[in-house]
Each structure stands twice: as C-alpha cells, then as structure tokens.
Amino acid sequence: MILISKGILRRTIVCESDDRDDDVSKRFTVTLPDSVFEDLEVLADTQGRPTANLAAFLIEIGIKESKERGEFPEKPKTSKAKKAKEDG
C-alpha cells in the first residue's frame, strides 16, 4: 500500500502477527521510509515470502531478542485494549 501524506510518499505495510498467548492474530499498520521498505521487499522476494509476513517475523524476533537481553518490561496481565473493552 502506498500513501501520500502532506506531499510525502510513504510505503505502508499491514503486519499480521500470531499472539501465542491468545491464539489470535493482530493487525496494525507500519509506515516505513522507502529505502527500508525496498530492502524489506528484496529480502522477502529472496526468501519467497510476502513482505508483511517477513515484517511480522522480524518484529517478533526483535521483541524476543529484547526480552532475552532483559530490556523488555513484564507483560501486563491484560492489554489496554482488553481493559477498555471490559470497562466500556
């Protein structure tokens, strides 16, 4: 997907990730600089996978590595979205 915002060309991908705790996939949008998106496309093509799938995988790996280094806070018992639904 390509978006033009205030005259700036941005490439946007929708990432889908597997949340292993709830067995539910979440979707969100990430806007990347053209050069990063192009690199991601090249790597995804090389691996024969969709760009969004590779992006979701790389995000998952980055979070896992951050947790292993002790840089990640403990996971709250309920997410903000779930809490808002319960309150609302």
N, C-alpha and C positions, 0 to 999 in steps of 0.2 A: 504494500500500500504506500502511496506517495502522497504527502500532504504539503500544501503550500500555505505557510502562515506568515503574515506580515512580509511577504516577498522572499522568505527563506524557504528553500527546498529542504524538506526533511523526509527521510525514509523511516517508515514505522512498521514494526512487525508486531504481530499478536503472538504472545508466548502462551503455551499451554503446558502446565506442569502438573505432575502427579503428586498430590498431597498424600503421602503414605499413611498418615495418621487417620484421616477420614475417608480414604479411598474415593476422593472427589478431586477432579481436576479444576484448576482455577485459570481464568483468562485475564490478561491485562495487556496494556499497550506500552511498548517501549519505543522511544524516539532516539535514533542514533545519528551521529554525523555520517555523511555519505561515505567517507573513507572507511569507517568501521563497518558499516553495512556491506560495502563492497567486499571487504576482507571476509566477513561472515558468509556472504554468498559464495565466494570462491571456495572456502573451506567446506561448506555444506555440499556444494557440487562435487568436490573431490571425494567426499565421503558418501555421496549418493543419497543424501537425506534432505528433507525440507529445511529451509533456513530457520523457520520458527522452532522446529524440533531441535536443531543444533543450539539455538539461543537458549532454549529452556534447559537443555543439558548443561551448557556452560554456566548458567546461573546456579543450577543445582550443585555442580562441582565447586563453584566459588564459595557458596554458603557452607558446604561440607568442610572445605579446607579452612574456612574462617572459624568454624566450630572446633576443629581439631587443634587450631592454634590458640584456642581459648579467647578469641576476640568476640564471640557471639554471646549475647545475654541469654539467660534461661528463657525458654519458651513459656509465655503466659498460659494459664490453664484454658482460657477462652480468648478467641481473637476479638478485636474491636468490632468487626462486622457481626459476629455471632452475638456479642453482648448488645449491640444496637438493635438487632432483631428481637432479642429476648425482652429488652426494655420497651420496644416500640409498639 
